[in-house]
């Protein structure tokens, strides 16, 4: 059924809001709980158990104990199990969408899109699980054989952000389980409810005890420190800010843990003067406004050729003006609130700073007011290079448009950032598109396309945007070791 806010709250009441450890729901060892809020009005939705370090250690003990049997299951069995989880998520699309909307704030229609995208990772990895391969070859100098096989890395800590509460978790859980790794999932404190439902489904479908554990906590630092200090943990996969990613990489160094890091972005969106303008504006809307701009692959800096900059900007402004900002459960809403007061303050500061330095507001430019964390869709032009918004990740519904005159200039500006996650280029000239995409220092490039995320594509960044890839053919490799056998005949 399609939920309204009232039925979504009833759904939360029916959900277990405890920790999920070793196949059982249980309270935190300290009895601690914390409140989860609805960003549309700041109201408390419910309370969830707050995992202590001792709980996390119990979960690691369970994951470690389960690892041997789980790693020895047949890949066909793991594939079928993941496929059943995929099917069940799809069956419960409306419930997942309601939980995402309630705790994260994105409009229901967008939340349904996340459910489809998030579930798809499980289907993708179920297909990959069944197709793990090894190799057999003669040694170059003869005499023996070189045999390789893939083996699971082992118990993995999966730390996820709040912007895609389901999808950022399924792309880690799916890969880990497909590879034969057990895992500990640490959701963002703002959005634990979506994953509580996923844990319930894993339980219903008989995912063996200890294979998936769920540990919401307000003290992520203490939890990750304790787990990463423990020799039973073999891997950490993180999606979040570059600052926290660096801390985790330093912690991982002590015990030489495998790591995967999906960190911040500062996506350039380049529009050449020969671009198909309608397509470029459609792409800009997607790349900027998906998730209200709260996405690491969001277009952060629009670089538009001076010959078409005004035309592009006018069309973009018209589209921004049409966007209805509002509560996730109102079918008219196209843009939800930001996640919390801190994020709203940050976006407000970035826009105010740009305006103080000479930027011009073409639409929006301020918060909506009221109890929710809504910010008006905003287009800024004449943004000076000294403005903070020209360098920092915005994570909000604000488009900063600047102009360029030559391809070299566009490239130089696009690459003038420590980040390198996604970039976008619009041009009808195929040679230019490919030449530019090859020289863009990002892990992903949308070529005449404003959306790159796809379970079938390798998602990840270069430079300070991270290490490793999620999804695509290589996603499962992040959870596999290559074992080499030298076999004397
Ligand atoms: P944001 O500021 O957008 O919330 P963060 O990078 O702080 O981004 O958060 C992403 C995830 O990292 C969340 O699940 C958060 O709880 C977790 N986190 C934050 N600090 C740490 C830390 N020191 N160790 C492990 N996880 C952390």
Boltz pocket constraint, residues with backbone or C-beta under 6 A from the ligand:
constraints:
  - pocket:
      binder: B
      contacts: [[A, 159], [A, 160], [A, 161], [A, 162], [A, 186], [A, 187], [A, 188], [A, 189], [A, 217], [A, 220], [A, 221], [A, 222], [A, 224], [A, 225], [A, 239], [A, 240], [A, 241], [A, 242], [A, 244], [A, 245], [A, 247], [A, 248]]
      max_distance: 6.0
